[in-house]
Amino acid sequence: MTAHDADVIVVGHGLAGLVATAELADAGKRVIVVDQEDLANLGGQAWWSFGGLFLVDSPEQRRLGVRDSVDLAWQDWQGTAAFDREREDAQPRRWAEAYVEWAAGEKRAWLHSLGVRFFPVVGWAERGGHGATGPGNSVPRFHIVWGTGPGLLEPFVRRVRAAVEDGRVRLAMRHRVERLTTTDGAVDGVAGSVLAPSGTARGVASARDVIGDFALRAGAVVVASGGIGGSHELVRQYWPERLGNPPEEMLTGVPAYVDGSMLGVAEAAGASLINRDRMWHYTEGIANHSPVWPGHGIRILPGPSSLWLDAAGRRLPAPNYPGFDTLGTLRHLRTERVSHQSHSWFVLTRAIVEKEFALSGSEQNPDLTGRDVRLLGERLRAGAPGPVQTFLDRGADFVVADNLAELVAGMNALAPDAPLDPGQVEHEVVARDREMANPFSKDPQVTALRGARSYLGDKLIRVAPPHRLLDPAAGPLIAVRLRVLTRKTLGGLETDLAGRVLRPDGAPLPGLFAAGEVAGFGGGGMHGYASLEGTFLGGCLFSGLRAGRGAAR
């Protein structure tokens, strides 16, 4: 019998893989980490993230007057997930409930013990707008890591590097896994191709030149290889009918190596793959002025004040407002009369962009990523934050004008295949502005943005004082062309709460574990149909812990 090369092989060196590896190494296991990229990409997608984490009843919430509880969070989760599949939602529901309990319990203390700290203002993502039992967060829960994605990765990178130095962990980079090996029905290794050294910078698409092959054996394999967001082909293949037709043109929110290849590899070895039609893509994507990977898009994290128009200049209906219901807005845009168009529009003012525009990603937030208090102070001063101003100056999707006629002309120049009727745009803008004349309104968006300022966090740094779009003092006017940005896989390999991958008959597939996005962040889809945000990185942490500890037994 061939000897094992390690106790456990971990496929993928992103956040979930690093968490699992750290747990395994601490348990005294010998681990080999394989990844098709090189060490420049250590940390995977998490390095590029804004670092938002879902926490429940945290000290940060309580200091801001936010009253949260497990019951309220679980109510919100169920309303958002909308679990409705008896077979495929059994494990995801268990994972979801366990995750909410963890987010209200040991999660913050565990991270704090590792040196992770949080920005004191808690964000309010996915505000909902459907009622108490519908989707969305009833209260702010989006906790930003001080240091963003790289800051969250630091303790796990440090632990894994220490384990490399003392011989417990070996890193096998540029090893592309193409099959899982089995003996007597149990997974006992990986095999595939060795790729030529790359030398490309982080996130840049690397060559796929094969210079050899490899095979490694172990007592268990943990798959933590990410989702399908970098493959438009797979996104289109599994795009659900309920979201209409996929856009002809999409931006890409993750590097090219997020290709979903391990989903098929694991399925070929006998793994159960569920909920593949569940996915999470943003509708507020803009083209990066300095792209790193092909089709590189950035997501605007908008406050609630911008006027959102479809490609024909019609205002989106309630509650499809900025920051309220990501997939509800996507569904509306992809199923309405102009669904053949791939874009929509924000119309706003300089005053709104200065207060309400944040950009997702560690590289777009140098103050938070660099833990730079002086630079952070600029968010409280007049003017747009530096990265936002750069997009205003250089972004291909931005139009700035002194009056509405010039603004619409610029929008039409940017999207000539879908010319807007200036009269239609003026009608929507003026109607919205009339609602600003009183402290009360029948317009739900106006009511919502006024209500948002009752939350101190929003009033300080997130929501502009309500004003008319055509108020010269708030100008100039700004329009932003928005496109769909591919991002997350919500379904995946079915796992139990120990991280064990299951077979289609519901029994564990011996020797195989999974964590992170490849497992739908736990169970094969713990988010159900949609996310409350801050739960993707958290899902990597939670499922990485579970799989690492499970594989160590």
C-alpha positions as CSV (number, residue, x, y, z in Angstrom):
1,M,0.0,0.0,0.0
2,T,1.4,3.4,-1.0
3,A,2.3,5.6,2.0
4,H,0.5,8.9,2.6
5,D,2.2,12.1,1.6
6,A,0.3,13.9,4.4
7,D,-2.5,13.4,6.9
8,V,-4.7,15.9,5.0
9,I,-4.6,17.6,1.7
10,V,-6.3,21.0,1.5
11,V,-7.3,22.2,-2.0
12,G,-7.3,26.0,-2.1
13,H,-5.3,28.6,-0.3
14,G,-8.1,31.2,0.2
15,L,-9.6,32.1,3.5
16,A,-11.5,28.9,4.1
17,G,-8.5,26.8,3.1
18,L,-6.2,28.8,5.4
19,V,-8.6,28.5,8.4
20,A,-8.9,24.7,7.8
21,T,-5.2,24.3,7.4
22,A,-4.4,26.3,10.6
23,E,-6.9,24.2,12.6
24,L,-5.4,21.0,11.2
25,A,-1.8,22.1,11.9
26,D,-2.8,23.0,15.5
27,A,-4.2,19.6,15.9
28,G,-0.8,18.1,15.0
29,K,-1.7,17.0,11.5
30,R,0.7,17.0,8.5
31,V,-1.0,19.1,5.8
32,I,-0.3,19.7,2.1
33,V,-2.0,22.8,0.6
34,V,-2.4,22.7,-3.2
35,D,-3.5,25.6,-5.4
36,Q,-3.3,26.3,-9.1
37,E,-2.0,29.8,-8.4
38,D,1.3,30.9,-6.7
39,L,2.0,32.5,-3.4
40,A,1.3,36.0,-4.7
41,N,-2.4,35.0,-4.5
42,L,-2.3,33.6,-1.0
43,G,-5.6,34.4,0.6
44,G,-7.6,34.2,-2.6
45,Q,-10.7,36.3,-3.0
46,A,-10.7,37.4,0.6
47,W,-7.6,39.6,0.1
48,W,-9.7,41.7,-2.3
49,S,-12.7,42.0,0.0
50,F,-14.0,44.9,2.0
51,G,-13.8,42.8,5.1
52,G,-17.4,42.9,6.2
53,L,-18.6,40.4,8.7
54,F,-22.1,39.6,10.0
55,L,-22.2,39.8,13.8
56,V,-25.3,39.7,16.1
57,D,-25.6,41.8,19.3
58,S,-22.0,42.9,19.2
59,P,-20.5,45.6,21.4
60,E,-20.1,47.8,18.3
61,Q,-23.9,47.5,17.7
62,R,-24.7,48.2,21.3
63,R,-22.5,51.3,21.5
64,L,-24.5,52.7,18.5
65,G,-27.8,52.0,20.1
66,V,-28.6,49.0,18.0
67,R,-30.7,46.3,19.7
68,D,-30.1,42.9,18.1
69,S,-30.8,39.3,19.1
70,V,-30.5,35.8,17.9
71,D,-34.2,35.6,17.4
72,L,-34.3,38.8,15.2
73,A,-31.3,37.7,13.2
74,W,-32.7,34.2,12.6
75,Q,-36.0,35.8,11.6
76,D,-34.1,37.9,9.1
77,W,-32.1,35.0,7.8
78,Q,-35.1,32.8,7.2
79,G,-37.0,35.6,5.5
80,T,-34.0,36.2,3.2
81,A,-33.0,32.6,2.6
82,A,-36.6,31.5,1.8
83,F,-35.7,27.8,2.2
84,D,-38.3,25.8,0.3
85,R,-36.6,22.5,-0.8
86,E,-37.2,19.6,1.4
87,R,-34.2,17.6,0.3
88,E,-31.7,20.2,-0.8
89,D,-32.3,22.6,2.0
90,A,-32.0,20.2,4.9
91,Q,-28.3,20.6,5.5
92,P,-28.2,24.3,4.5
93,R,-30.9,25.1,7.1
94,R,-28.9,23.3,9.8
95,W,-25.8,25.3,8.8
96,A,-27.7,28.5,8.7
97,E,-29.1,28.1,12.2
98,A,-25.7,27.1,13.6
99,Y,-24.0,30.0,11.8
100,V,-26.4,32.6,13.3
101,E,-25.8,31.2,16.8
102,W,-22.1,31.4,16.2
103,A,-22.3,35.0,14.9
104,A,-24.1,35.9,18.1
105,G,-21.7,33.9,20.3
106,E,-18.1,32.9,20.0
107,K,-17.3,34.4,16.6
108,R,-16.3,37.9,17.7
109,A,-14.4,36.7,20.8
110,W,-12.5,34.1,18.7
111,L,-11.5,36.7,16.1
112,H,-10.6,39.2,18.8
113,S,-8.3,36.6,20.4
114,L,-6.5,36.3,17.1
115,G,-6.0,40.1,16.9
116,V,-8.9,41.0,14.6
117,R,-10.4,44.4,15.4
118,F,-13.4,46.2,13.9
119,F,-14.2,49.7,12.6
120,P,-16.5,51.2,15.2
121,V,-19.4,52.2,12.8
122,V,-21.5,49.2,11.8
123,G,-22.9,49.3,8.3
124,W,-26.5,48.6,7.3
125,A,-26.4,46.4,4.2
126,E,-29.5,44.7,2.6
127,R,-32.0,47.0,4.3
128,G,-34.9,44.9,2.8
129,G,-38.1,46.9,2.6
130,H,-40.5,43.9,2.4
131,G,-41.8,43.8,5.9
132,A,-40.7,42.2,9.1
133,T,-40.7,38.6,7.9
134,G,-39.3,39.4,4.4
135,P,-35.7,39.6,3.2
136,G,-33.2,42.0,4.6
137,N,-31.5,43.1,7.8
138,S,-33.8,44.7,10.4
139,V,-30.8,46.4,12.0
140,P,-27.2,47.2,11.0
141,R,-25.0,44.1,11.2
142,F,-22.2,44.8,8.7
143,H,-19.0,44.9,10.8
144,I,-15.9,46.1,8.8
145,V,-12.6,44.5,9.8
146,W,-10.0,47.1,10.7
147,G,-7.6,46.2,7.8
148,T,-10.4,45.0,5.5
149,G,-9.8,41.6,3.8
150,P,-6.0,41.5,4.3
151,G,-6.5,42.3,7.9
152,L,-8.9,39.4,8.4
153,L,-6.4,37.1,6.6
154,E,-3.4,38.1,8.7
155,P,-3.8,35.7,11.7
156,F,-4.5,32.7,9.5
157,V,-1.6,33.5,7.1
158,R,0.6,33.9,10.1
159,R,-0.4,30.6,11.6
160,V,0.0,28.7,8.4
161,R,3.4,30.2,7.7
162,A,4.5,29.3,11.1
163,A,3.4,25.7,10.5
164,V,5.3,25.7,7.2
165,E,8.5,26.8,9.0
166,D,8.2,23.9,11.5
167,G,7.4,21.3,8.9
168,R,3.7,20.7,9.7
169,V,2.5,22.3,6.4
170,R,3.8,22.1,2.9
171,L,2.6,24.5,0.2
172,A,2.3,23.0,-3.3
173,M,1.7,26.0,-5.5
174,R,0.9,25.8,-9.2
175,H,-0.7,22.4,-8.7
176,R,-4.0,22.2,-10.5
177,V,-6.2,19.4,-9.1
178,E,-8.1,17.6,-11.9
179,R,-9.3,14.5,-10.1
180,L,-9.8,13.1,-6.7
181,T,-8.4,9.6,-6.2
182,T,-10.4,6.9,-4.3
183,T,-9.7,3.5,-2.9
184,D,-12.6,1.2,-1.9
185,G,-15.0,4.2,-2.2
186,A,-13.0,6.5,0.0
187,V,-11.3,9.7,-1.2
188,D,-7.6,9.3,-0.5
189,G,-5.8,11.9,-2.6
190,V,-5.6,14.3,-5.5
191,A,-4.0,14.3,-8.9
192,G,-3.6,16.7,-11.7
193,S,-1.2,19.0,-13.6
194,V,1.8,21.0,-12.5
195,L,1.7,24.5,-14.1
196,A,4.7,26.5,-15.1
197,P,5.8,29.2,-12.6
198,S,3.8,32.3,-13.2
199,G,5.4,35.4,-11.6
200,T,2.2,37.5,-12.2
201,A,1.0,40.0,-9.7
202,R,-1.8,39.2,-7.3
203,G,-5.1,38.8,-9.2
204,V,-3.6,39.0,-12.6
205,A,-4.7,36.0,-14.8
206,S,-1.8,33.5,-15.0
207,A,-0.7,31.2,-17.8
208,R,-1.9,27.6,-17.8
209,D,1.2,26.0,-19.4
210,V,1.5,22.4,-18.1
211,I,5.0,21.2,-17.3
212,G,4.2,17.9,-15.5
213,D,1.7,16.0,-13.5
214,F,1.4,15.0,-9.9
215,A,-0.4,12.7,-7.5
216,L,-0.6,13.1,-3.7
217,R,-2.2,10.7,-1.1
218,A,-3.6,11.5,2.3
219,G,-6.1,10.2,4.8
220,A,-8.5,13.0,3.9
221,V,-9.0,15.9,1.5
222,V,-10.6,19.2,2.2
223,V,-11.8,21.1,-0.9
224,A,-11.8,24.9,-0.4
225,S,-11.4,26.1,-3.9
226,G,-14.1,28.8,-4.3
227,G,-17.0,29.3,-6.6
228,I,-17.8,30.1,-10.2
229,G,-17.8,33.9,-10.3
230,G,-14.8,34.1,-12.6
231,S,-16.4,31.9,-15.2
232,H,-19.2,33.7,-17.2
233,E,-19.8,30.4,-19.0
234,L,-20.8,28.6,-15.7
235,V,-22.7,31.6,-14.5
236,R,-24.8,31.6,-17.6
237,Q,-25.2,27.8,-17.6
238,Y,-26.7,27.8,-14.1
239,W,-28.5,31.2,-14.2
240,P,-32.0,30.5,-12.8
241,E,-35.2,31.3,-14.8
242,R,-36.6,33.2,-11.8
243,L,-33.9,35.9,-12.5
244,G,-34.9,36.2,-16.2
245,N,-32.2,36.0,-18.8
246,P,-28.5,36.6,-18.0
247,P,-27.2,39.9,-19.3
248,E,-25.3,39.8,-22.6
249,E,-22.6,41.9,-20.9
250,M,-21.4,41.4,-17.4
251,L,-18.5,42.6,-15.3
252,T,-16.4,40.2,-13.3
253,G,-16.1,40.7,-9.5
254,V,-13.5,38.0,-8.8
255,P,-10.2,37.0,-10.4
256,A,-10.1,34.5,-13.3
257,Y,-8.9,31.6,-11.1
258,V,-12.4,31.5,-9.4
259,D,-13.4,29.1,-12.2
260,G,-15.5,26.5,-10.3
261,S,-13.5,23.6,-11.7
262,M,-13.4,21.7,-8.4
263,L,-17.2,21.4,-8.3
264,G,-17.1,19.1,-11.3
265,V,-14.0,17.3,-10.0
266,A,-15.7,16.5,-6.7
267,E,-19.0,15.5,-8.3
268,A,-17.1,13.1,-10.6
269,A,-15.8,11.4,-7.4
270,G,-19.3,10.9,-6.1
271,A,-20.1,14.1,-4.2
272,S,-23.6,15.6,-4.0
273,L,-23.8,19.0,-5.7
274,I,-26.9,20.9,-4.8
275,N,-28.6,24.3,-5.3
276,R,-26.5,25.2,-8.3
277,D,-29.2,27.7,-9.5
278,R,-28.6,29.9,-6.4
279,M,-26.1,32.6,-7.0
280,W,-25.4,36.2,-5.9
281,H,-24.5,38.9,-8.3
282,Y,-24.6,42.7,-7.8
283,T,-26.5,45.2,-9.9
284,E,-24.2,48.2,-9.0
285,G,-21.1,47.2,-10.9
286,I,-18.8,49.7,-12.6
287,A,-15.8,49.0,-14.8
288,N,-12.5,49.4,-12.9
289,H,-10.5,52.2,-14.4
290,S,-7.3,50.2,-13.6
291,P,-8.4,46.6,-14.2
292,V,-6.4,43.7,-12.6
293,W,-8.2,40.7,-14.1
294,P,-10.3,40.4,-17.3
295,G,-13.5,42.4,-17.1
296,H,-12.6,43.7,-13.7
297,G,-15.6,45.4,-12.1
298,I,-16.0,47.2,-8.7
299,R,-19.2,47.3,-6.8
300,I,-20.6,50.6,-5.5
301,L,-21.8,50.2,-1.9
302,P,-24.5,52.9,-2.1
303,G,-26.3,54.8,0.5
304,P,-30.1,55.0,0.0
305,S,-30.5,58.4,-1.7
306,S,-29.6,57.9,-5.4
307,L,-32.5,57.8,-7.9
308,W,-32.3,54.4,-9.7
309,L,-33.5,54.3,-13.3
310,D,-33.7,51.4,-15.7
311,A,-32.3,51.5,-19.2
312,A,-35.4,53.3,-20.4
313,G,-35.2,56.0,-17.8
314,R,-38.1,54.6,-15.6
315,R,-37.6,54.6,-11.8
316,L,-37.3,51.2,-10.2
317,P,-40.3,50.3,-8.1
318,A,-40.2,49.8,-4.3
319,P,-38.3,48.3,-2.6
320,N,-35.6,48.3,-5.4
321,Y,-33.6,51.1,-3.9
322,P,-29.9,51.4,-3.5
323,G,-28.7,49.0,-0.7
324,F,-32.1,47.4,-0.1
325,D,-32.6,44.1,-2.0
326,T,-29.8,43.0,-4.3
327,L,-31.4,40.0,-5.9
328,G,-34.9,41.6,-6.0
329,T,-33.4,44.4,-8.0
330,L,-31.6,42.0,-10.2
331,R,-34.8,40.1,-10.8
332,H,-36.7,43.2,-11.7
333,L,-34.0,44.5,-14.1
334,R,-33.7,41.1,-15.9
335,T,-37.5,40.5,-16.3
336,E,-38.9,43.9,-17.1
337,R,-39.5,45.4,-20.5
338,V,-35.9,46.5,-21.1
339,S,-34.3,43.3,-19.9
340,H,-32.5,43.0,-23.2
341,Q,-30.3,45.9,-22.0
342,S,-27.4,45.1,-19.7
343,H,-27.3,48.4,-17.7
344,S,-29.3,50.7,-15.4
345,W,-28.5,54.1,-14.0
346,F,-28.0,56.0,-10.8
347,V,-28.8,59.7,-10.9
348,L,-27.5,61.7,-8.0
349,T,-25.7,64.8,-6.9
350,R,-22.2,65.7,-5.8
351,A,-23.5,65.9,-2.2
352,I,-24.8,62.3,-2.4
353,V,-21.7,60.9,-3.9
354,E,-19.5,62.5,-1.3
355,K,-21.4,61.1,1.6
356,E,-22.9,57.9,0.3
357,F,-20.6,56.3,-2.2
358,A,-18.3,53.6,-0.9
359,L,-16.5,51.1,-3.1
360,S,-16.2,47.5,-2.3
361,G,-12.7,46.0,-2.1
362,S,-9.6,46.3,0.0
363,E,-7.7,48.2,-2.7
364,Q,-10.5,50.8,-2.9
365,N,-10.3,51.6,0.8
366,P,-6.7,52.4,1.6
367,D,-7.6,54.1,4.9
368,L,-9.3,51.1,6.3
369,T,-7.0,48.6,4.7
370,G,-3.9,50.5,5.8
371,R,-5.3,51.2,9.2
372,D,-4.6,54.8,8.6
373,V,-6.5,57.0,11.0
374,R,-5.4,60.3,9.4
375,L,-6.5,59.2,6.0
376,L,-9.7,57.8,7.5
377,G,-10.5,61.3,8.8
378,E,-11.0,62.5,5.2
379,R,-14.3,60.6,5.1
380,L,-15.7,63.1,7.6
381,R,-14.5,66.2,5.7
382,A,-16.0,67.8,2.6
383,G,-15.3,66.2,-0.7
384,A,-15.4,62.7,-2.1
385,P,-13.0,60.1,-0.7
386,G,-9.9,59.8,-2.9
387,P,-10.8,56.4,-4.6
388,V,-14.4,57.7,-5.4
389,Q,-12.9,60.9,-6.8
390,T,-10.6,58.9,-9.0
391,F,-13.6,57.1,-10.5
392,L,-15.4,60.5,-11.0
393,D,-12.3,61.6,-12.9
394,R,-11.3,58.4,-14.8
395,G,-14.3,56.0,-14.6
396,A,-15.8,55.0,-17.9
397,D,-19.3,54.8,-16.4
398,F,-19.6,58.3,-14.8
399,V,-21.2,61.4,-16.3
400,V,-21.0,64.8,-14.6
401,A,-23.1,67.8,-15.7
402,D,-24.3,71.2,-14.5
403,N,-27.9,70.6,-15.6
404,L,-30.3,67.7,-16.4
405,A,-30.3,68.2,-20.2
406,E,-26.5,68.0,-20.3
407,L,-26.6,65.0,-18.0
408,V,-29.0,63.0,-20.2
409,A,-27.0,63.9,-23.3
410,G,-23.9,62.5,-21.6
411,M,-25.8,59.3,-20.6
412,N,-26.9,58.8,-24.2
413,A,-23.4,59.3,-25.4
414,L,-22.3,56.6,-23.0
415,A,-25.1,54.2,-24.0
416,P,-26.1,55.1,-27.6
417,D,-27.9,51.8,-28.2
418,A,-30.4,52.6,-25.5
419,P,-31.1,56.4,-25.8
420,L,-33.0,58.0,-23.0
421,D,-35.9,60.3,-23.5
422,P,-34.9,63.6,-21.7
423,G,-38.6,64.2,-20.9
424,Q,-38.9,60.8,-19.2
425,V,-35.8,61.4,-17.0
426,E,-37.0,64.9,-16.1
427,H,-40.4,63.5,-15.1
428,E,-38.8,61.0,-12.7
429,V,-36.4,63.5,-11.2
430,V,-38.9,66.3,-10.7
431,A,-41.5,63.9,-9.2
432,R,-38.9,62.7,-6.7
433,D,-37.8,66.3,-5.9
434,R,-41.4,67.4,-5.2
435,E,-41.5,64.8,-2.4
436,M,-38.6,66.6,-0.6
437,A,-40.7,69.7,0.1
438,N,-42.3,68.3,3.2
439,P,-41.0,66.3,6.2
440,F,-43.5,63.6,5.3
441,S,-43.9,61.8,2.0
442,K,-45.8,58.9,0.2
443,D,-42.5,57.9,-1.4
444,P,-41.1,54.9,0.4
445,Q,-37.5,55.8,-0.6
446,V,-37.8,59.3,0.7
447,T,-39.2,58.0,4.0
448,A,-36.5,55.4,4.2
449,L,-33.6,57.8,3.7
450,R,-35.0,60.1,6.3
451,G,-35.4,57.2,8.7
452,A,-31.9,56.0,8.0
453,R,-30.5,59.3,9.5
454,S,-32.0,58.3,12.8
455,Y,-29.3,55.7,13.0
456,L,-26.1,57.5,14.2
457,G,-23.8,55.4,11.9
458,D,-25.7,56.4,8.8
459,K,-26.0,60.0,9.8
460,L,-22.2,60.3,10.5
461,I,-20.8,58.8,7.4
462,R,-23.4,57.1,5.2
463,V,-26.5,59.1,4.4
464,A,-26.6,62.6,3.0
465,P,-29.0,65.2,4.3
466,P,-32.2,64.8,2.2
467,H,-32.3,67.3,-0.7
468,R,-33.6,67.9,-4.2
469,L,-31.5,66.4,-7.0
470,L,-32.0,69.7,-8.9
471,D,-30.8,71.8,-6.0
472,P,-27.9,73.8,-7.4
473,A,-26.2,73.9,-4.0
474,A,-26.0,70.1,-4.0
475,G,-24.6,69.8,-7.6
476,P,-23.3,69.2,-10.0
477,L,-25.5,66.3,-11.2
478,I,-23.9,62.9,-11.6
479,A,-25.1,59.8,-13.5
480,V,-23.5,56.3,-13.2
481,R,-24.0,53.5,-15.6
482,L,-24.4,50.2,-13.6
483,R,-24.0,46.7,-14.9
484,V,-24.3,43.3,-13.3
485,L,-21.2,42.2,-11.5
486,T,-20.6,38.4,-11.1
487,R,-19.6,37.5,-7.5
488,K,-20.8,34.5,-5.4
489,T,-22.0,30.9,-5.7
490,L,-24.7,30.2,-3.1
491,G,-25.0,26.5,-3.9
492,G,-22.3,23.8,-3.9
493,L,-21.1,20.6,-2.3
494,E,-23.5,19.3,0.2
495,T,-21.9,18.9,3.6
496,D,-22.9,18.0,7.1
497,L,-22.0,20.2,10.2
498,A,-18.7,18.4,10.5
499,G,-17.8,19.6,7.0
500,R,-18.0,16.0,5.5
501,V,-19.1,16.0,1.9
502,L,-22.2,13.9,1.3
503,R,-23.1,11.6,-1.5
504,P,-26.4,12.0,-3.4
505,D,-28.0,9.3,-1.1
506,G,-27.2,11.6,1.9
507,A,-24.4,9.4,3.3
508,P,-20.9,10.9,3.9
509,L,-18.4,10.4,1.1
510,P,-15.5,8.9,3.2
511,G,-12.4,11.0,3.2
512,L,-13.8,14.2,1.6
513,F,-14.6,17.5,3.3
514,A,-15.4,20.9,1.9
515,A,-15.4,24.5,3.1
516,G,-16.1,28.0,1.9
517,E,-17.8,29.0,-1.4
518,V,-17.4,25.6,-3.0
519,A,-19.7,24.3,-0.3
520,G,-22.2,27.1,-0.7
521,F,-20.3,28.5,2.4
522,G,-21.7,25.5,4.3
523,G,-24.1,22.6,3.7
524,G,-24.3,23.3,0.0
525,G,-26.2,26.6,0.4
526,M,-26.7,28.0,3.9
527,H,-27.8,31.4,2.5
528,G,-30.7,29.8,0.6
529,Y,-31.7,32.1,-2.2
530,A,-30.1,35.3,-1.0
531,S,-27.7,36.8,1.5
532,L,-27.8,39.2,4.4
533,E,-24.3,40.4,3.5
534,G,-21.2,40.0,5.7
535,T,-21.9,36.3,5.6
536,F,-19.5,35.3,2.8
537,L,-16.2,35.8,4.7
538,G,-18.0,34.7,7.8
539,G,-19.1,31.5,6.0
540,C,-15.5,30.8,5.0
541,L,-14.4,31.2,8.6
542,F,-17.2,29.0,10.0
543,S,-17.0,26.3,7.4
544,G,-13.2,26.3,7.5
545,L,-13.3,25.8,11.2
546,R,-15.8,23.0,10.9
547,A,-14.0,21.2,8.1
548,G,-10.6,21.6,9.6
549,R,-11.7,20.2,12.9
550,G,-13.8,17.5,11.2
551,A,-10.8,16.3,9.1
552,A,-8.5,16.3,12.2
553,R,-10.6,13.7,14.0
